[in-house]
Amino acid sequence: MKKLCCAFLACLPLTALAYPIEVEKQLNGAEVSASTQEIDHNMAGVQLYNYGQRDAKCSAVFRSGPEAPRTRKVSLNAGQSSTLTLKTSRSIIKMRIALTCEPV
């Protein structure tokens, strides 16, 4: 029982590193799925997958607290996936991502 309690207590700091990520999507007819990733305490990402028949151009604006918004762009061919990441100079408390995609 003591070993189980020690293992549980050792895992607690790992769960404390999680931070919320909000994604606001404007797909404009593009068939793109987006899933967020918490990579590190100061690094976040969004993985995009184009499951449509047409190519798409996507732009993601990352906002984290007082830092300036950062924009990442990618062109996705049909059936292609890509990951857009952001590394900040501070620990992330809450990440907001505005994703805009358009079919080409």
N, CA, C and O atoms as CSV, one atom per row, in Angstrom:
chain,resi,resn,atom,element,x,y,z
A,1,MET,N,N,0.817,-1.190,0.000
A,1,MET,CA,C,0.000,0.000,0.000
A,1,MET,C,C,0.867,1.263,0.000
A,1,MET,O,O,0.539,2.253,-0.655
A,2,LYS,N,N,1.986,1.214,0.750
A,2,LYS,CA,C,2.870,2.376,0.784
A,2,LYS,C,C,3.460,2.663,-0.588
A,2,LYS,O,O,3.616,3.821,-0.975
A,3,LYS,N,N,3.789,1.596,-1.327
A,3,LYS,CA,C,4.352,1.777,-2.666
A,3,LYS,C,C,3.328,2.422,-3.594
A,3,LYS,O,O,3.680,3.268,-4.417
A,4,LEU,N,N,2.073,2.029,-3.467
A,4,LEU,CA,C,1.011,2.601,-4.290
A,4,LEU,C,C,0.833,4.087,-3.982
A,4,LEU,O,O,0.673,4.895,-4.897
A,5,CYS,N,N,0.859,4.448,-2.708
A,5,CYS,CA,C,0.734,5.854,-2.314
A,5,CYS,C,C,1.918,6.680,-2.818
A,5,CYS,O,O,1.738,7.807,-3.281
A,6,CYS,N,N,3.107,6.132,-2.729
A,6,CYS,CA,C,4.303,6.840,-3.213
A,6,CYS,C,C,4.242,7.043,-4.724
A,6,CYS,O,O,4.605,8.107,-5.226
A,7,ALA,N,N,3.789,6.035,-5.441
A,7,ALA,CA,C,3.657,6.151,-6.897
A,7,ALA,C,C,2.623,7.212,-7.259
A,7,ALA,O,O,2.821,7.972,-8.207
A,8,PHE,N,N,1.536,7.270,-6.522
A,8,PHE,CA,C,0.495,8.269,-6.772
A,8,PHE,C,C,1.025,9.677,-6.511
A,8,PHE,O,O,0.790,10.586,-7.308
A,9,LEU,N,N,1.731,9.860,-5.412
A,9,LEU,CA,C,2.284,11.175,-5.085
A,9,LEU,C,C,3.361,11.607,-6.080
A,9,LEU,O,O,3.515,12.798,-6.350
A,10,ALA,N,N,4.100,10.652,-6.620
A,10,ALA,CA,C,5.130,10.982,-7.604
A,10,ALA,C,C,4.520,11.477,-8.913
A,10,ALA,O,O,5.149,12.257,-9.629
A,11,CYS,N,N,3.315,11.038,-9.232
A,11,CYS,CA,C,2.660,11.435,-10.480
A,11,CYS,C,C,1.949,12.780,-10.381
A,11,CYS,O,O,1.612,13.361,-11.413
A,12,LEU,N,N,1.712,13.286,-9.196
A,12,LEU,CA,C,0.991,14.547,-9.043
A,12,LEU,C,C,1.655,15.731,-9.738
A,12,LEU,O,O,0.947,16.487,-10.403
A,13,PRO,N,N,2.952,15.942,-9.631
A,13,PRO,CA,C,3.538,17.092,-10.326
A,13,PRO,C,C,3.391,17.030,-11.840
A,13,PRO,O,O,3.373,18.073,-12.493
A,14,LEU,N,N,3.287,15.853,-12.406
A,14,LEU,CA,C,3.125,15.736,-13.855
A,14,LEU,C,C,1.779,16.278,-14.309
A,14,LEU,O,O,1.681,16.856,-15.392
A,15,THR,N,N,0.758,16.105,-13.511
A,15,THR,CA,C,-0.558,16.604,-13.889
A,15,THR,C,C,-0.682,18.096,-13.654
A,15,THR,O,O,-1.546,18.733,-14.257
A,16,ALA,N,N,0.136,18.668,-12.815
A,16,ALA,CA,C,0.064,20.094,-12.523
A,16,ALA,C,C,0.613,20.940,-13.671
A,16,ALA,O,O,0.347,22.141,-13.717
A,17,LEU,N,N,1.371,20.350,-14.598
A,17,LEU,CA,C,1.951,21.097,-15.705
A,17,LEU,C,C,0.945,21.406,-16.810
A,17,LEU,O,O,1.216,22.240,-17.673
A,18,ALA,N,N,-0.195,20.754,-16.795
A,18,ALA,CA,C,-1.174,20.936,-17.859
A,18,ALA,C,C,-1.759,22.348,-17.803
A,18,ALA,O,O,-2.008,22.889,-16.726
A,19,TYR,N,N,-1.971,22.924,-18.968
A,19,TYR,CA,C,-2.591,24.234,-19.074
A,19,TYR,C,C,-3.678,24.160,-20.138
A,19,TYR,O,O,-3.574,23.364,-21.071
A,20,PRO,N,N,-4.718,24.978,-20.010
A,20,PRO,CA,C,-5.810,24.924,-20.988
A,20,PRO,C,C,-5.411,25.552,-22.324
A,20,PRO,O,O,-4.682,26.543,-22.375
A,21,ILE,N,N,-5.904,24.954,-23.387
A,21,ILE,CA,C,-5.699,25.486,-24.736
A,21,ILE,C,C,-7.072,25.649,-25.376
A,21,ILE,O,O,-7.832,24.688,-25.495
A,22,GLU,N,N,-7.378,26.870,-25.784
A,22,GLU,CA,C,-8.641,27.159,-26.467
A,22,GLU,C,C,-8.358,27.361,-27.957
A,22,GLU,O,O,-7.418,28.063,-28.327
A,23,VAL,N,N,-9.174,26.742,-28.801
A,23,VAL,CA,C,-9.011,26.877,-30.250
A,23,VAL,C,C,-10.288,27.460,-30.831
A,23,VAL,O,O,-11.375,26.915,-30.643
A,24,GLU,N,N,-10.147,28.567,-31.533
A,24,GLU,CA,C,-11.261,29.179,-32.250
A,24,GLU,C,C,-11.048,28.893,-33.731
A,24,GLU,O,O,-10.073,29.354,-34.324
A,25,LYS,N,N,-11.968,28.127,-34.331
A,25,LYS,CA,C,-11.794,27.677,-35.719
A,25,LYS,C,C,-12.686,28.460,-36.670
A,25,LYS,O,O,-13.862,28.693,-36.390
A,26,GLN,N,N,-12.108,28.863,-37.800
A,26,GLN,CA,C,-12.839,29.400,-38.940
A,26,GLN,C,C,-12.348,28.621,-40.150
A,26,GLN,O,O,-11.321,28.954,-40.741
A,27,LEU,N,N,-13.087,27.586,-40.509
A,27,LEU,CA,C,-12.615,26.686,-41.563
A,27,LEU,C,C,-13.040,27.129,-42.961
A,27,LEU,O,O,-12.402,26.729,-43.935
A,28,ASN,N,N,-14.073,27.925,-43.096
A,28,ASN,CA,C,-14.492,28.490,-44.389
A,28,ASN,C,C,-14.647,27.433,-45.476
A,28,ASN,O,O,-14.286,27.673,-46.628
A,29,GLY,N,N,-15.176,26.277,-45.123
A,29,GLY,CA,C,-15.403,25.225,-46.106
A,29,GLY,C,C,-14.255,24.244,-46.259
A,29,GLY,O,O,-14.407,23.231,-46.943
A,30,ALA,N,N,-13.128,24.509,-45.652
A,30,ALA,CA,C,-12.003,23.566,-45.713
A,30,ALA,C,C,-12.285,22.403,-44.765
A,30,ALA,O,O,-12.832,22.602,-43.681
A,31,GLU,N,N,-11.917,21.209,-45.169
A,31,GLU,CA,C,-12.149,20.022,-44.352
A,31,GLU,C,C,-10.858,19.683,-43.611
A,31,GLU,O,O,-10.109,18.791,-44.009
A,32,VAL,N,N,-10.620,20.412,-42.532
A,32,VAL,CA,C,-9.392,20.288,-41.749
A,32,VAL,C,C,-9.764,19.996,-40.302
A,32,VAL,O,O,-10.646,20.638,-39.733
A,33,SER,N,N,-9.078,19.018,-39.716
A,33,SER,CA,C,-9.269,18.756,-38.288
A,33,SER,C,C,-8.054,19.292,-37.532
A,33,SER,O,O,-6.939,19.301,-38.055
A,34,ALA,N,N,-8.284,19.738,-36.297
A,34,ALA,CA,C,-7.219,20.314,-35.482
A,34,ALA,C,C,-7.234,19.684,-34.098
A,34,ALA,O,O,-8.285,19.569,-33.468
A,35,SER,N,N,-6.058,19.279,-33.632
A,35,SER,CA,C,-5.937,18.770,-32.270
A,35,SER,C,C,-4.763,19.479,-31.604
A,35,SER,O,O,-3.709,19.662,-32.213
A,36,THR,N,N,-4.956,19.873,-30.355
A,36,THR,CA,C,-3.940,20.639,-29.649
A,36,THR,C,C,-2.957,19.726,-28.935
A,36,THR,O,O,-3.257,18.570,-28.636
A,37,GLN,N,N,-1.771,20.273,-28.668
A,37,GLN,CA,C,-0.722,19.519,-27.996
A,37,GLN,C,C,-0.041,20.404,-26.959
A,37,GLN,O,O,0.340,21.537,-27.253
A,38,GLU,N,N,0.110,19.885,-25.751
A,38,GLU,CA,C,0.897,20.542,-24.710
A,38,GLU,C,C,2.266,19.880,-24.715
A,38,GLU,O,O,2.423,18.781,-24.183
A,39,ILE,N,N,3.252,20.529,-25.304
A,39,ILE,CA,C,4.561,19.913,-25.485
A,39,ILE,C,C,5.430,20.092,-24.244
A,39,ILE,O,O,6.078,19.141,-23.806
A,40,ASP,N,N,5.455,21.290,-23.675
A,40,ASP,CA,C,6.260,21.586,-22.495
A,40,ASP,C,C,5.598,22.739,-21.759
A,40,ASP,O,O,4.557,23.227,-22.197
A,41,HIS,N,N,6.173,23.180,-20.658
A,41,HIS,CA,C,5.577,24.268,-19.889
A,41,HIS,C,C,5.590,25.588,-20.656
A,41,HIS,O,O,4.827,26.496,-20.326
A,42,ASN,N,N,6.440,25.709,-21.669
A,42,ASN,CA,C,6.514,26.933,-22.454
A,42,ASN,C,C,6.389,26.669,-23.959
A,42,ASN,O,O,6.811,27.494,-24.770
A,43,MET,N,N,5.814,25.530,-24.330
A,43,MET,CA,C,5.696,25.178,-25.745
A,43,MET,C,C,4.358,24.493,-26.004
A,43,MET,O,O,3.969,23.566,-25.293
A,44,ALA,N,N,3.662,24.966,-27.037
A,44,ALA,CA,C,2.366,24.401,-27.398
A,44,ALA,C,C,2.304,24.201,-28.906
A,44,ALA,O,O,3.092,24.784,-29.651
A,45,GLY,N,N,1.380,23.387,-29.343
A,45,GLY,CA,C,1.242,23.127,-30.771
A,45,GLY,C,C,-0.174,22.758,-31.144
A,45,GLY,O,O,-1.003,22.438,-30.292
A,46,VAL,N,N,-0.429,22.809,-32.422
A,46,VAL,CA,C,-1.706,22.357,-32.967
A,46,VAL,C,C,-1.390,21.516,-34.199
A,46,VAL,O,O,-0.669,21.952,-35.096
A,47,GLN,N,N,-1.936,20.308,-34.229
A,47,GLN,CA,C,-1.713,19.411,-35.356
A,47,GLN,C,C,-2.923,19.497,-36.277
A,47,GLN,O,O,-4.064,19.336,-35.844
A,48,LEU,N,N,-2.655,19.754,-37.562
A,48,LEU,CA,C,-3.706,19.902,-38.565
A,48,LEU,C,C,-3.670,18.726,-39.520
A,48,LEU,O,O,-2.600,18.243,-39.890
A,49,TYR,N,N,-4.847,18.270,-39.915
A,49,TYR,CA,C,-4.950,17.195,-40.901
A,49,TYR,C,C,-6.025,17.575,-41.908
A,49,TYR,O,O,-7.166,17.846,-41.535
A,50,ASN,N,N,-5.658,17.593,-43.182
A,50,ASN,CA,C,-6.595,17.911,-44.255
A,50,ASN,C,C,-7.191,16.605,-44.780
A,50,ASN,O,O,-6.551,15.888,-45.548
A,51,TYR,N,N,-8.410,16.307,-44.362
A,51,TYR,CA,C,-9.065,15.077,-44.807
A,51,TYR,C,C,-9.971,15.317,-46.013
A,51,TYR,O,O,-10.701,14.415,-46.422
A,52,GLY,N,N,-9.933,16.496,-46.575
A,52,GLY,CA,C,-10.751,16.818,-47.741
A,52,GLY,C,C,-10.072,16.441,-49.046
A,52,GLY,O,O,-8.953,15.929,-49.051
A,53,GLN,N,N,-10.758,16.698,-50.153
A,53,GLN,CA,C,-10.253,16.410,-51.485
A,53,GLN,C,C,-9.495,17.590,-52.088
A,53,GLN,O,O,-8.814,17.444,-53.104
A,54,ARG,N,N,-9.615,18.754,-51.460
A,54,ARG,CA,C,-8.964,19.965,-51.974
A,54,ARG,C,C,-7.851,20.403,-51.039
A,54,ARG,O,O,-7.889,20.117,-49.842
A,55,ASP,N,N,-6.858,21.098,-51.585
A,55,ASP,CA,C,-5.776,21.663,-50.774
A,55,ASP,C,C,-6.336,22.802,-49.916
A,55,ASP,O,O,-7.382,23.371,-50.228
A,56,ALA,N,N,-5.630,23.122,-48.844
A,56,ALA,CA,C,-6.073,24.186,-47.941
A,56,ALA,C,C,-4.876,24.989,-47.452
A,56,ALA,O,O,-3.780,24.455,-47.283
A,57,LYS,N,N,-5.104,26.280,-47.227
A,57,LYS,CA,C,-4.108,27.151,-46.615
A,57,LYS,C,C,-4.627,27.517,-45.233
A,57,LYS,O,O,-5.761,27.970,-45.079
A,58,CYS,N,N,-3.770,27.310,-44.221
A,58,CYS,CA,C,-4.181,27.571,-42.843
A,58,CYS,C,C,-3.227,28.550,-42.180
A,58,CYS,O,O,-2.035,28.596,-42.485
A,59,SER,N,N,-3.781,29.327,-41.270
A,59,SER,CA,C,-3.017,30.282,-40.484
A,59,SER,C,C,-3.471,30.165,-39.038
A,59,SER,O,O,-4.670,30.164,-38.760
A,60,ALA,N,N,-2.517,30.067,-38.113
A,60,ALA,CA,C,-2.828,29.970,-36.694
A,60,ALA,C,C,-2.162,31.121,-35.955
A,60,ALA,O,O,-0.961,31.349,-36.100
A,61,VAL,N,N,-2.946,31.844,-35.160
A,61,VAL,CA,C,-2.423,32.932,-34.344
A,61,VAL,C,C,-2.420,32.445,-32.898
A,61,VAL,O,O,-3.474,32.177,-32.320
A,62,PHE,N,N,-1.225,32.335,-32.322
A,62,PHE,CA,C,-1.051,31.867,-30.953
A,62,PHE,C,C,-0.997,33.079,-30.021
A,62,PHE,O,O,-0.235,34.017,-30.254
A,63,ARG,N,N,-1.818,33.050,-28.960
A,63,ARG,CA,C,-1.806,34.115,-27.957
A,63,ARG,C,C,-1.605,33.495,-26.587
A,63,ARG,O,O,-2.344,32.594,-26.190
A,64,SER,N,N,-0.609,33.978,-25.870
A,64,SER,CA,C,-0.323,33.484,-24.528
A,64,SER,C,C,-0.005,34.656,-23.622
A,64,SER,O,O,1.123,35.149,-23.600
A,65,GLY,N,N,-0.999,35.097,-22.879
A,65,GLY,CA,C,-0.791,36.136,-21.875
A,65,GLY,C,C,-0.264,37.436,-22.450
A,65,GLY,O,O,-0.753,37.911,-23.475
A,66,PRO,N,N,0.739,38.016,-21.787
A,66,PRO,CA,C,1.210,39.345,-22.198
A,66,PRO,C,C,2.134,39.345,-23.413
A,66,PRO,O,O,2.505,40.414,-23.897
A,67,GLU,N,N,2.509,38.183,-23.910
A,67,GLU,CA,C,3.411,38.150,-25.064
A,67,GLU,C,C,2.674,38.536,-26.345
A,67,GLU,O,O,1.454,38.401,-26.441
A,68,ALA,N,N,3.421,39.008,-27.305
A,68,ALA,CA,C,2.849,39.407,-28.590
A,68,ALA,C,C,2.309,38.172,-29.316
A,68,ALA,O,O,2.920,37.105,-29.252
A,69,PRO,N,N,1.168,38.305,-30.008
A,69,PRO,CA,C,0.635,37.166,-30.772
A,69,PRO,C,C,1.603,36.747,-31.868
A,69,PRO,O,O,2.236,37.590,-32.504
A,70,ARG,N,N,1.716,35.445,-32.084
A,70,ARG,CA,C,2.603,34.887,-33.112
A,70,ARG,C,C,1.764,34.139,-34.131
A,70,ARG,O,O,0.840,33.411,-33.767
A,71,THR,N,N,2.083,34.317,-35.408
A,71,THR,CA,C,1.334,33.680,-36.488
A,71,THR,C,C,2.192,32.612,-37.145
A,71,THR,O,O,3.372,32.821,-37.423
A,72,ARG,N,N,1.574,31.464,-37.387
A,72,ARG,CA,C,2.215,30.362,-38.118
A,72,ARG,C,C,1.293,30.010,-39.284
A,72,ARG,O,O,0.075,29.939,-39.121
A,73,LYS,N,N,1.889,29.789,-40.476
A,73,LYS,CA,C,1.110,29.477,-41.679
A,73,LYS,C,C,1.588,28.177,-42.286
A,73,LYS,O,O,2.756,27.809,-42.165
A,74,VAL,N,N,0.655,27.474,-42.951
A,74,VAL,CA,C,0.993,26.220,-43.617
A,74,VAL,C,C,0.023,25.996,-44.770
A,74,VAL,O,O,-1.143,26.387,-44.705
A,75,SER,N,N,0.524,25.361,-45.825
A,75,SER,CA,C,-0.313,24.902,-46.931
A,75,SER,C,C,-0.417,23.392,-46.829
A,75,SER,O,O,0.594,22.691,-46.785
A,76,LEU,N,N,-1.646,22.898,-46.791
A,76,LEU,CA,C,-1.883,21.465,-46.647
A,76,LEU,C,C,-2.466,20.901,-47.935
A,76,LEU,O,O,-3.516,21.348,-48.396
A,77,ASN,N,N,-1.786,19.924,-48.510
A,77,ASN,CA,C,-2.353,19.209,-49.648
A,77,ASN,C,C,-3.421,18.252,-49.135
A,77,ASN,O,O,-3.487,17.984,-47.936
A,78,ALA,N,N,-4.242,17.747,-50.014
A,78,ALA,CA,C,-5.282,16.797,-49.620
A,78,ALA,C,C,-4.634,15.567,-48.998
A,78,ALA,O,O,-3.728,14.972,-49.581
A,79,GLY,N,N,-5.107,15.185,-47.799
A,79,GLY,CA,C,-4.573,14.021,-47.115
A,79,GLY,C,C,-3.287,14.262,-46.330
A,79,GLY,O,O,-2.740,13.323,-45.752
A,80,GLN,N,N,-2.807,15.468,-46.298
A,80,GLN,CA,C,-1.551,15.787,-45.629
A,80,GLN,C,C,-1.815,16.313,-44.219
A,80,GLN,O,O,-2.868,16.888,-43.946
A,81,SER,N,N,-0.831,16.104,-43.318
A,81,SER,CA,C,-0.931,16.659,-41.967
A,81,SER,C,C,0.318,17.486,-41.675
A,81,SER,O,O,1.366,17.299,-42.294
A,82,SER,N,N,0.184,18.402,-40.721
A,82,SER,CA,C,1.294,19.265,-40.337
A,82,SER,C,C,1.073,19.738,-38.906
A,82,SER,O,O,-0.061,19.804,-38.430
A,83,THR,N,N,2.165,20.064,-38.231
A,83,THR,CA,C,2.083,20.570,-36.864
A,83,THR,C,C,2.657,21.975,-36.807
A,83,THR,O,O,3.761,22.223,-37.290
A,84,LEU,N,N,1.903,22.892,-36.215
A,84,LEU,CA,C,2.352,24.259,-36.004
A,84,LEU,C,C,2.647,24.413,-34.522
A,84,LEU,O,O,1.809,24.073,-33.687
A,85,THR,N,N,3.826,24.921,-34.183
A,85,THR,CA,C,4.221,25.018,-32.783
A,85,THR,C,C,4.627,26.443,-32.419
A,85,THR,O,O,4.933,27.269,-33.279
A,86,LEU,N,N,4.619,26.696,-31.123
A,86,LEU,CA,C,5.059,27.978,-30.593
A,86,LEU,C,C,5.811,27.733,-29.297
A,86,LEU,O,O,5.342,27.003,-28.424
A,87,LYS,N,N,6.979,28.347,-29.177
A,87,LYS,CA,C,7.745,28.308,-27.930
A,87,LYS,C,C,7.800,29.722,-27.384
A,87,LYS,O,O,8.228,30.648,-28.074
A,88,THR,N,N,7.365,29.883,-26.142
A,88,THR,CA,C,7.340,31.186,-25.514
A,88,THR,C,C,8.528,31.344,-24.576
A,88,THR,O,O,9.193,30.364,-24.239
A,89,SER,N,N,8.793,32.564,-24.158
A,89,SER,CA,C,9.880,32.809,-23.228
A,89,SER,C,C,9.448,32.625,-21.773
A,89,SER,O,O,10.288,32.560,-20.876
A,90,ARG,N,N,8.129,32.539,-21.542
A,90,ARG,CA,C,7.587,32.345,-20.199
A,90,ARG,C,C,6.774,31.058,-20.159
A,90,ARG,O,O,6.421,30.495,-21.195
A,91,SER,N,N,6.489,30.613,-18.962
A,91,SER,CA,C,5.606,29.452,-18.820
A,91,SER,C,C,4.197,29.838,-19.253
A,91,SER,O,O,3.726,30.939,-18.964
A,92,ILE,N,N,3.539,28.932,-19.938
A,92,ILE,CA,C,2.192,29.180,-20.438
A,92,ILE,C,C,1.191,28.896,-19.331
A,92,ILE,O,O,1.241,27.844,-18.693
A,93,ILE,N,N,0.283,29.835,-19.109
A,93,ILE,CA,C,-0.800,29.632,-18.158
A,93,ILE,C,C,-2.064,29.237,-18.917
A,93,ILE,O,O,-2.787,28.327,-18.509
A,94,LYS,N,N,-2.322,29.930,-20.026
A,94,LYS,CA,C,-3.465,29.617,-20.881
A,94,LYS,C,C,-3.100,30.005,-22.307
A,94,LYS,O,O,-2.608,31.108,-22.547
A,95,MET,N,N,-3.339,29.108,-23.245
A,95,MET,CA,C,-3.011,29.351,-24.656
A,95,MET,C,C,-4.308,29.501,-25.443
A,95,MET,O,O,-5.238,28.708,-25.304
A,96,ARG,N,N,-4.341,30.536,-26.268
A,96,ARG,CA,C,-5.483,30.746,-27.168
A,96,ARG,C,C,-4.961,30.687,-28.597
A,96,ARG,O,O,-3.979,31.346,-28.940
A,97,ILE,N,N,-5.632,29.887,-29.427
A,97,ILE,CA,C,-5.217,29.726,-30.819
A,97,ILE,C,C,-6.407,30.077,-31.712
A,97,ILE,O,O,-7.486,29.500,-31.572
A,98,ALA,N,N,-6.207,31.023,-32.629
A,98,ALA,CA,C,-7.217,31.382,-33.626
A,98,ALA,C,C,-6.786,30.737,-34.946
A,98,ALA,O,O,-5.805,31.158,-35.559
A,99,LEU,N,N,-7.517,29.727,-35.370
A,99,LEU,CA,C,-7.182,28.975,-36.586
A,99,LEU,C,C,-8.105,29.386,-37.722
A,99,LEU,O,O,-9.328,29.342,-37.589
A,100,THR,N,N,-7.511,29.786,-38.841
A,100,THR,CA,C,-8.268,30.157,-40.026
A,100,THR,C,C,-7.764,29.332,-41.204
A,100,THR,O,O,-6.574,29.353,-41.519
A,101,CYS,N,N,-8.674,28.603,-41.858
A,101,CYS,CA,C,-8.310,27.791,-43.029
A,101,CYS,C,C,-9.222,28.143,-44.192
A,101,CYS,O,O,-10.389,28.487,-44.003
A,102,GLU,N,N,-8.681,28.055,-45.386
A,102,GLU,CA,C,-9.448,28.284,-46.605
A,102,GLU,C,C,-9.059,27.257,-47.648
A,102,GLU,O,O,-7.877,26.952,-47.807
A,103,PRO,N,N,-10.042,26.718,-48.366
A,103,PRO,CA,C,-9.709,25.799,-49.460
A,103,PRO,C,C,-9.065,26.553,-50.612
A,103,PRO,O,O,-9.376,27.715,-50.873
A,104,VAL,N,N,-8.169,25.870,-51.286
A,104,VAL,CA,C,-7.469,26.503,-52.411
A,104,VAL,C,C,-8.069,26.035,-53.710
A,104,VAL,O,O,-7.623,26.450,-54.780
